[in-house]
């Protein structure tokens, strides 16, 4: 479809249903479930183990073919945690797996199918042993992970760093660096003379931002009817 043919009130109801689903089915599985969270297709978000924490005003987007999976499988009793900061964006297919600790700062973004793990999950020599070698993964604030990036155990990624698509990160990446490759290496650094606008700044006034999105939706869906929506699904035409 080239446009959303739903009447505005249908989209608004759908968004409320997603919020209710997340609150009823997902929230009990989190150690901390922040305020103002946005889940798109929350029925495709899977939580296993805990504790898992999700900071205020973060967004999680999942799809039927690219579920978001947050898994804690402790290496020993009372170990293992996932902490996602405020104002983060988690895109479809992201997998975060923790035996010890995976922490993500505020304003971080993962593109599609990012994988983050703090463990080998089996011993190198005794393959019958679960978990294996495990070392905490730490990400600073405003880190951006490109599509299909893989973040391996023991890695620390500094504030504002960008990891290129398809990169395999096995060593620390400093703050403000742009890194890519297998293994990922620093290509260059962000220009210190250019200002960086973060998701934390963008979401500084969430009520105002929500109002702006509401006005955009109302304008874009102006004139949409229930009959027209059904027609576009059952009898699509060129241009729909």
Order of alpha helices (4+ residues) and beta strands (2+ residues): alpha-beta-beta-beta-beta-beta-beta-beta-beta-beta-beta-beta-beta-beta-beta-beta-beta-beta-beta-beta-beta-beta-beta-alpha-alpha-alpha
